[in-house]
Each structure stands twice: as C-alpha cells, then as structure tokens.
Amino acid sequence: MFTDLFERLLKGQAEPAAPADSRLAMAALMVRLARSDGSYSVDERRQISRFLITHYDIDADTVASIVSDAEEQERTAPDTVRFTRIVKDAVPYEERTDVVEALWRVAILEGIDANERSFLRLVSNLLGVSDQDSALARQRAERADD
C-alpha cells in the first residue's frame, strides 16, 4: 500500500489520497520534524501517536503501525514535498492550520531550534498556510502546552 502511494507520487498521478495515505504522510511529516534537530525522543513519538489517535480516531495498535511505517518512509524519502502534497490534497485549507499546530506541538516539546523553525516554515508554505496562520498555530500550540 505504501509503495503504491510513493509510486503514484513519482508518476505525478493526481488521484486523491486515501485516508490511510494521508495518515501516513502526516505521521511522516511529524517524524521528519522531530528528527530535524538530530534527535528523536520517546516524548516526540508519544506526541505524534497522541495526535494520530485523537485526529484520526484510531486505536493504539493501528497508530503504532502507522508511526513505524512513517519512520521508515521518512528515512528513505528524498524530500518533504511528497508528504506535504498528500496532506494538502487530503486536508481542506481550514483544517491545515490544525496540521501546522500539531507540528508546532512536536517542535515545542524539546525547545524549538533553527532546523525545526526552518522546516516548519517550509512545510507551512508547501501546505499553503500563510505565515500569519502558522504563527497563530504556534501560539495555540504554546498555550496548549502550558
């Protein structure tokens, strides 16, 4: 299934992503962000899992499988565009700020460094989320962690 997803992306097919594809892509984005500072902690993995359980209403076993697959996909993917394209196609604009907020929550866990900030700027842009909306999403994420 995941091989099909990346084959479709490489061929440039514009068919809509299946829900499982968008969950994997979202998880892979979160993993890529978590790894962007050279560290991938248990707390970051838990935050990613918590988001997936809550946002997609799936059980812990399914989430564990998705996160494991996302870690592998993130490790082998040459760029971030393939993940953002899937999420952008699957998530309406009004909900993409929630995606950015979820990413900020992962970054905030251990303190936001320059790599994470740069990655979030790139991802926000690729998702079509404005700098202003991304900043508001960051503020919401910071308040949620208080």
Buried (B, 14 or more C-beta within 10 A) or exposed (E): EBEEBBEBBEEEEEEEBBEBBBBBBBBBBBBBBBBBBEEBEEEBBEBBBEBBBEBBEBEEEBBEEBBEBBBEBBEEBEEBBBBBBBBBBBBEEEEBBBBBBBBBBBBBBBEBBEBBBEBBEEBBEBBEBEEEBBEBBBEBBBEEEE
